[in-house]
Amino acid sequence: MNIELIPAIDIIEGQCVRLTQGDYTRKTVYESNPAKVAKEFELMGFKRLHIVDLDGAQSKHIVNSETLRNITTTTELRVDFGGGIKTDEDIQKAFDCGAEMITVGSIAVTQPELFLQWLDRYGADKLILGADVRHGKVSINGWKEDSEMELLPFLKTYIDHGVKNVLCTEISKDGTLTGPAIELYQQIMAAYPHLHLIASGGISCNQDIVELEKAGIPAVVFGKAFYEGKIDIQELNRIMSV
């Protein structure tokens, strides 16, 4: 199996949580110590971790930087971090706390010039373009607002400027355990076959990940399915080694 497997930790008030469809009122707390969860992922053999500062996404600035630091200082995981990154200070704080990559979404919609400055300053290997989609439009600020930006033109703008990594979340699928939006991801890969696309939202079982790989999707983020015991890591490792 060639698809890159990326477990996710979403953080509210320093706790490991998952939301359903981005709704902060539909929150499940899975662990009070995210660093403990990160260590467990590392011991399972994962090399990469996706962290979302949900408090930061709402507050429009990084909130859980110390939780990020705890994870990066107690594991060897390659961490990509997103949520609340709106300023130069935010992005530098995330890197200072050990993030290897940064996921930026809202700023790419609301302040494209700033995003392009960051892309130039830090390089395409350090930035992930976050494209959170609802009804075909890109959503921003913790999914609280829908922009008028259509997904594929939005991606094209930045891919033309050198973006290599895109994390695309289909909001209607996120946290629902109803299966990923494979057709959406196939559309993106058909348009941009060399893109490192990270699929996010709706993963419900091992077979969903297998189907994403069959569809040619390079990477996948999963969270709730793991926390709910619907992903069998041993079986996944067996499939990966085939």
C-alpha distance (Angstrom), angle and dihedral (degrees) to the residues before:
residue distance angle dihedral
M1 . . .
N2 3.78 . .
I3 3.79 101.3 .
E4 3.81 112.9 112.3
L5 3.81 111.7 -119.4
I6 3.81 115.3 -146.3
P7 3.82 120.6 -179.8
A8 3.79 116.2 -153.0
I9 3.77 135.1 -139.1
D10 3.80 117.1 -165.9
I11 3.80 115.0 -164.7
I12 3.79 131.9 -150.6
E13 3.82 119.1 167.1
G14 3.79 89.6 -13.4
Q15 3.81 93.9 -55.8
C16 3.79 131.4 116.3
V17 3.81 106.7 -113.3
R18 3.80 142.8 157.2
L19 3.79 127.7 -145.1
T20 3.78 128.2 -156.2
Q21 3.82 113.7 -122.4
G22 3.80 88.9 -18.4
D23 3.81 92.5 -64.6
Y24 3.80 109.8 148.5
T25 3.82 90.0 -159.2
R26 3.82 89.7 59.9
K27 3.78 97.4 62.3
T28 3.80 129.3 149.7
V29 3.81 119.5 -166.3
Y30 3.81 111.6 -146.8
E31 3.80 102.9 172.2
S32 3.79 136.1 2.7
N33 3.81 92.3 -146.1
P34 3.84 113.5 56.7
A35 3.82 91.5 -178.2
K36 3.81 88.5 61.9
V37 3.81 90.1 52.6
A38 3.81 90.9 47.9
K39 3.81 90.6 52.1
E40 3.80 90.0 51.5
F41 3.79 90.2 52.9
E42 3.79 89.6 50.7
L43 3.80 91.8 50.3
M44 3.81 89.0 51.9
G45 3.77 88.4 60.0
F46 3.80 101.9 -100.9
K47 3.81 115.8 145.0
R48 3.79 100.6 -170.2
L49 3.81 135.8 51.7
H50 3.79 132.7 -168.1
I51 3.82 114.5 -149.7
V52 3.79 125.0 -170.4
D53 3.80 121.0 -166.9
L54 3.81 98.2 -149.8
D55 3.80 91.9 179.6
G56 3.78 87.1 53.6
A57 3.79 92.7 50.0
Q58 3.80 89.7 55.4
S59 3.80 96.0 40.3
K60 3.83 94.6 44.2
H61 3.80 92.8 -128.3
I62 3.81 134.5 69.7
V63 3.81 111.7 -79.5
N64 3.81 107.0 164.7
S65 3.81 100.1 50.2
E66 3.80 93.1 131.2
T67 3.80 90.9 55.4
L68 3.80 87.8 52.6
R69 3.80 89.9 50.0
N70 3.82 91.6 49.5
I71 3.79 90.5 53.9
T72 3.79 96.6 46.0
T73 3.81 93.4 46.4
T74 3.82 95.5 48.0
T75 3.83 98.9 43.0
E76 3.79 138.7 39.5
L77 3.79 91.9 -134.2
R78 3.80 118.8 135.7
V79 3.79 100.8 -121.8
D80 3.76 127.7 -156.8
F81 3.78 112.5 -166.7
G82 3.78 133.4 -161.8
G83 3.77 141.1 162.8
G84 3.78 127.2 91.7
I85 3.79 98.3 12.8
K86 3.80 102.5 148.7
T87 3.81 106.2 135.8
D88 3.80 142.6 39.9
E89 3.81 86.9 -104.5
D90 3.80 91.8 55.6
I91 3.77 94.6 50.2
Q92 3.80 92.2 46.5
K93 3.80 91.3 48.2
A94 3.79 90.5 53.8
F95 3.80 92.2 50.6
D96 3.82 91.1 44.5
C97 3.81 89.2 53.9
G98 3.77 90.9 56.2
A99 3.79 106.6 -91.8
E100 3.80 111.3 150.7
M101 3.79 94.1 -163.5
I102 3.79 134.7 19.8
T103 3.79 127.0 -142.2
V104 3.79 112.4 -146.7
G105 3.79 123.3 -177.4
S106 3.78 118.2 144.5
I107 3.80 95.8 45.0
A108 3.80 90.1 54.8
V109 3.82 86.8 60.5
T110 3.80 101.6 38.0
Q111 3.82 101.8 31.1
P112 3.81 108.3 23.3
E113 3.80 92.8 165.6
L114 3.81 90.6 58.7
F115 3.79 92.1 48.4
L116 3.80 90.3 51.6
Q117 3.82 89.7 49.7
W118 3.80 89.3 54.4
L119 3.79 91.2 46.2
D120 3.79 89.3 53.5
R121 3.81 94.1 43.7
Y122 3.80 100.9 44.1
G123 3.80 102.1 24.0
A124 3.78 134.5 -123.9
D125 3.81 92.4 -81.1
K126 3.82 91.0 62.7
L127 3.80 100.4 45.8
I128 3.79 129.4 68.0
L129 3.78 116.7 -165.2
G130 3.80 108.1 -134.2
A131 3.80 113.1 -145.6
D132 3.79 110.3 -177.9
V133 3.79 108.3 -177.0
R134 3.80 133.6 -158.8
H135 3.82 121.2 170.6
G136 3.79 89.3 -13.0
K137 3.82 93.6 -56.8
V138 3.80 127.6 107.3
S139 3.83 113.8 -109.7
I140 3.79 124.9 -150.2
N141 3.82 144.2 -167.1
G142 3.77 99.2 38.1
W143 3.81 91.3 -36.2
K144 3.79 90.1 -65.6
E145 3.81 93.5 120.4
D146 3.79 133.8 40.8
S147 3.78 117.0 -145.0
E148 3.79 125.5 -151.3
M149 3.80 89.7 -117.2
E150 3.81 115.8 120.9
L151 3.81 113.2 -139.0
L152 3.81 104.1 -122.0
P153 3.84 97.0 44.6
F154 3.82 87.9 46.4
L155 3.80 90.8 53.9
K156 3.80 93.2 44.1
T157 3.78 92.7 56.1
Y158 3.78 92.3 59.3
I159 3.79 99.5 33.5
D160 3.81 86.1 57.0
H161 3.83 86.2 56.2
G162 3.80 93.0 52.1
V163 3.83 106.6 -87.5
K164 3.82 109.7 157.2
N165 3.81 102.9 172.8
V166 3.80 126.0 59.0
L167 3.79 127.4 176.1
C168 3.81 107.9 -159.4
T169 3.80 119.7 -169.7
E170 3.78 121.1 -173.1
I171 3.81 98.1 -148.1
S172 3.79 96.0 -157.9
K173 3.82 88.0 59.8
D174 3.80 99.6 41.7
G175 3.79 114.1 115.9
T176 3.81 92.6 -4.9
L177 3.83 99.2 103.5
T178 3.82 88.5 -140.0
G179 3.79 98.7 124.6
P180 3.81 131.8 -87.4
A181 3.81 126.8 -72.9
I182 3.81 93.1 -105.5
E183 3.81 95.1 166.4
L184 3.80 90.7 55.2
Y185 3.80 92.1 51.1
Q186 3.81 91.3 46.5
Q187 3.81 89.4 54.2
I188 3.79 90.1 53.5
M189 3.81 93.7 47.2
A190 3.82 91.3 46.7
A191 3.80 89.0 56.3
Y192 3.83 95.6 40.0
P193 3.83 109.4 23.4
H194 3.82 94.4 171.9
L195 3.81 94.6 52.6
H196 3.81 119.3 115.7
L197 3.80 94.2 -131.4
I198 3.80 118.4 -171.9
A199 3.80 111.3 -157.7
S200 3.79 116.5 -146.9
G201 3.78 134.9 179.2
G202 3.79 136.3 49.9
I203 3.82 101.7 29.8
S204 3.81 105.6 157.8
C205 3.81 106.9 165.0
N206 3.80 146.4 -6.0
Q207 3.80 91.5 -83.1
D208 3.80 91.5 61.6
I209 3.79 88.7 59.8
V210 3.80 91.0 47.4
E211 3.81 90.0 51.9
L212 3.80 91.5 50.1
E213 3.77 90.2 53.2
K214 3.80 91.3 48.1
A215 3.81 87.0 53.1
G216 3.80 90.0 55.4
I217 3.81 97.7 -110.0
P218 3.84 109.0 156.9
A219 3.82 100.2 -148.4
V220 3.79 143.6 7.2
V221 3.80 135.8 -157.9
F222 3.79 118.5 -150.9
G223 3.79 133.1 178.5
K224 3.77 122.5 143.8
A225 3.81 94.5 43.6
F226 3.79 89.1 58.0
Y227 3.79 94.9 45.0
E228 3.81 91.0 48.5
G229 3.81 91.3 51.7
K230 3.81 94.4 -113.7
I231 3.81 94.9 122.6
D232 3.80 116.8 69.5
I233 3.78 105.2 -150.3
Q234 3.82 94.8 -167.2
E235 3.78 91.1 52.1
L236 3.79 90.6 45.0
N237 3.80 90.2 52.5
R238 3.80 89.2 50.1
I239 3.81 91.0 51.8
M240 3.79 90.7 45.9
S241 3.77 92.1 55.7
V242 3.81 94.3 52.3
